[in-house]
């Protein structure tokens, strides 16, 4: 394949904000061949965003909407609880628009994420995990401590709380950018979309758009096996959530605590183990040169399971949520 000619290059950007979105989409040919799969795997490479994750989109939309609605004043501080990716996105967006930013994060998340946010000018407040918690496995109870600290700082500094778990701009970002991009780049040929639930903004936004264009498309919720709350609620099963390694997902929140999750869009629920998340993330890096994080491995594991069972021969799409560079201190790679 020849390199692109000069006239194919993107236009000159005037702000880092211009670099958010419009990420490439890749078909996984080598991995499909290695696993002898029937069907297609299409991945949306949102690790190509300037903050190395899909959350740059959410950060931009939350800040822009808050400014448009008068909820965020010029120069006002922004505060958010984060596992690192939304915080990184907010750090770069706030820096570009002149807002101080405070990220509140559990000590259980990787130090790479905290370092990344600080490098972008954020103030990072780390909250200790509960006694006997495992570093790298942030639970719903750990998250409650982070939320309480974020609330305290917001009040203390008269700040704007981004509130990614309830802010509808989170869904809007994916419904109006990620979903349309995936539809156009796949030429409307996707049969299935899978997504690992964190705030549920990606799942709801992308699924809503795709189903508006192709009502027959099937959208599956992916969760860590150790915290399959939504699956258990759907199937009337009991669940005792445990820690897991898929940072930014499966915080053991039942859907009544996930106001952005639209259950009517879910056609099924898939649980993925930590071991499979790691296995498939490594396979993606080795065979396709795409080094994603734990949730990306979970997406691929779920997609492969579907291609081997109920969705054999279909075209499945998912998002590469973030870069594996954010997990170098873990056992992911």
C-alpha positions, 0 to 999 in steps of 0.5 A, spaced: 500 500 500 502 506 498 502 512 503 497 517 502 499 523 498 499 530 500 492 532 498 489 527 502 492 530 509 487 532 514 486 540 514 490 544 519 487 544 526 487 550 530 486 547 537 487 540 540 479 540 541 479 540 533 483 533 534 477 530 538 473 525 534 473 522 527 478 517 529 479 511 524 475 504 523 479 498 522 477 491 520 481 485 523 483 481 518 489 477 521 485 476 528 479 473 524 484 468 520 488 466 526 481 464 530 478 462 524 472 466 525 466 466 520 464 474 520 467 480 520 470 485 526 470 492 525 473 496 531 473 504 532 480 506 534 478 511 539 485 511 542 487 515 536 484 521 540 489 526 543 487 524 550 488 516 548 481 515 549 474 515 547 472 520 553 475 526 550 469 526 546 465 526 552 469 531 556 468 536 550 461 535 549 460 536 557 464 542 557 461 545 551 454 544 553 455 547 560 458 553 557 452 554 552 447 553 558 450 558 563 452 552 568 459 553 567 462 560 567 468 563 564 474 561 568 470 557 573 473 550 576 471 543 573 471 537 578 470 530 576 470 523 579 474 519 574 478 512 573 482 516 569 480 517 562 474 522 562 479 526 567 484 526 561 479 528 556 477 534 561 484 536 563 485 537 555 479 540 554 479 545 560 486 547 559 484 549 552 478 553 554 481 556 560 478 552 566 482 549 572 480 542 573 480 537 579 480 530 578 478 525 583 480 518 582 481 512 586 488 510 588 486 503 585 486 506 578 493 506 575 498 511 576 499 512 569 492 515 568 494 520 574 501 522 571 497 523 564 492 528 567 497 532 571 502 533 565 495 536 562 495 541 568 490 537 572 490 537 579 489 530 581 486 528 588 487 521 590 482 517 594 484 511 598 481 504 597 477 501 603 481 497 607 483 490 604 481 492 597 486 490 591 490 495 587 487 495 580 481 492 582 476 498 584 469 496 587 463 500 587 464 501 594 471 504 593 467 509 588 462 511 593 469 514 597 471 518 591 464 521 589 464 523 596 470 527 596 468 530 589 462 532 592 466 536 598 471 539 593 465 541 588 462 545 594 468 548 597 471 551 591 464 553 588 466 549 582 462 545 576 461 538 577 461 535 570 457 528 573 459 523 567 454 518 570 448 523 569 450 528 564 446 527 558 451 530 554 455 524 555 450 520 551 449 526 546 457 525 544 456 518 542 449 519 539 452 525 535 459 523 533 461 516 535 455 512 532 454 516 525 462 515 524 461 508 525 455 507 521 459 511 515 465 508 516 462 501 516 457 503 510 452 501 514 454 494 514 454 492 522 449 487 524 452 487 531 455 492 536 458 490 543 460 495 549 462 494 556 458 498 560 461 504 565 457 510 565 453 507 559 454 513 555 457 510 549 452 504 549 446 508 549 449 513 544 451 509 539 446 504 540 440 509 539 443 512 533 445 505 530 438 503 531 435 509 528 438 507 522 438 500 522 432 497 527 435 490 526 442 491 529 443 487 535 446 491 541 450 487 547 452 489 554 458 487 556 460 486 563 466 484 567 464 477 570 465 479 577 460 484 577 455 482 572 450 487 575 446 489 569 445 481 566 443 479 573 438 484 574 435 482 567 435 475 568 432 476 576 439 473 578 442 474 585 449 478 584 455 479 589 459 484 586 467 483 586 473 486 584 475 486 577 481 488 573 477 492 567 478 499 570 472 504 568 467 499 567 462 494 572 462 498 578 457 494 581 451 499 580 444 497 578 441 500 572 437 505 577 444 508 579 446 508 571 441 514 569 444 514 562 443 506 561 437 505 556 435 498 557 430 498 551 436 498 547 440 492 550 439 485 546 443 481 550 448 481 556 455 478 556 460 477 562 467 476 560 473 474 565 479 478 567 483 472 564 479 473 557 480 480 557 487 480 558 488 474 553 484 478 547 487 485 548 494 481 548 492 478 541 489 484 538 496 488 540 500 482 537 496 480 531 493 487 529 498 492 532 492 495 536 494 496 543 488 497 547 486 497 555 482 491 559 475 494 556 478 493 549 480 486 550 473 485 553 469 487 547 474 483 543 472 477 547 465 478 547 465 479 539 469 472 538 464 469 543 458 471 539 461 470 532 462 463 534 455 462 537 449 466 535 452 471 531 456 467 526 457 470 519 455 477 522 459 483 522 460 486 529 463 493 531 466 495 537 470 501 540 477 501 542 476 505 548 483 507 550 490 506 549 494 500 553 499 505 555 495 507 560 496 500 563 503 499 563 504 498 571 499 492 570 499 485 568 495 487 562 501 486 557 
